[in-house]
């Protein structure tokens, strides 16, 4: 009996040793050892079958253990094959990355290369246990490579493309605004950092060359090729000896903070700007303080009366004005910026700016050359045509000549615009307050913003276009007729200037972000702009009109991909002091697909 027990114990010990050696992972043994273990188990099974023992619970337990061992061997064999396949695919991806880096002349990071070698080496070489460190994520390495592909030496590249469907409903009762159009916008930017002090950039964008407040191109020109114009060209200097100072010149991105109540997002101002900024996350409450100044020339005109020359009989007759030097039109302005950290979850931004449009009448003339009566017959007046509706009050002066007709009587020819002016000057005080709130979810921040603008020079321009004196009228040809305007009341006017119509406000609330895949953002904005509050030709291009308007906007956007955004914007607005008898609320809807790179 004791001999049988000893033999059974010996057999059990041998079987357990074989089982333990088989259970040891295949990646911890030399190649082929896993298959050898399977062979040994099979041989043992044959031996046991040839020398059966009496049936007992121990024998049954051994049979069950044997079947379990064989199943584990099969599973480990399959896992080993999958691991080898994944290792080969990983090795191929890293090889392609290395080849691309070699073509770009990029020196691989030593740590990344070391971790990558661990990832593709034999599994036995990988560390195990709690101290093991995972290899670098291949997706992160690919992202780093994509970022490097965007740059070439000191240059980096970026841009976007937006496709938009835009239906209109309502508006004037004659349905003049009802339409459905397709629009698109493409922009491409090149930025360069030459050294620690000097950087700069260039940009190209689609759009109408004579419309400064939009880069949209409408599909309504019979499939013709579309223009692509210079949108930015600037240089920035930040001396390392005094880091708070930044100087910028050219056609650049706004260095001051604003909403589209005063400046449309698509405008890149031209001129020079200066910024002094101090900021630190270590300060207790006040985290940022900045002073910004800017000088932005935007036009040139002569210093004479609006009436300058005649282009018909007698040809090019000049009026006797002594001073015909060039008059500059410039925006002078500045801003004070502050940012306050009121709590770990709450920050507050307060900014105050002032914009003084010096000699802004040039804008009125440039607009009327494009849009005013008889505009097509004024080809030589003004430096350009501004293709945007002007809603501030203004005046114009025209001239025409009468030529005798051989059959008797006279006919009027060559009627043209010879001058235009605003009834207001524009010296805008602009104050912005903004609260940013962090919520428990990083994907759902909240923002509340309020912007208040007042034109301190509403109706402050000269009372009218001055009529010509008797001496000047005596020098005109006998067949010339001039509509003087001004105090005589003969000039064409766009409404009556009321100095009380000088204020505008913008109230905005946002919930969510536009950053990572799957992000949502929702927003609502209310705008009210009185007629003389802002220069209507430069503010938000998508609202009902630039001034004398009440406007509401709702927005929803979804980040479908890191580079792709889907969006909806609805504009609902109407002119102030109108009723449904003349104009219903204009509804303008925008459905966008945006790709950024």
Helices and strands as residue ranges (DSSP letters): H 2-23, G 26-28, H 33-50, H 57-104, H 110-120, G 123-125, H 138-149, E 151-152, E 155-169, E 179-193, E 198-205, E 217-218, E 229-237, E 245-251, E 270-279, E 286-302, E 326-343, E 346-358, H 361-371, G 375-377, E 394-404, E 410-422, E 426-437, E 446-455, H 470-474, E 480-483, G 486-488, E 492-493, E 503-512, E 520-529, E 549-559, E 564-575, E 586-596
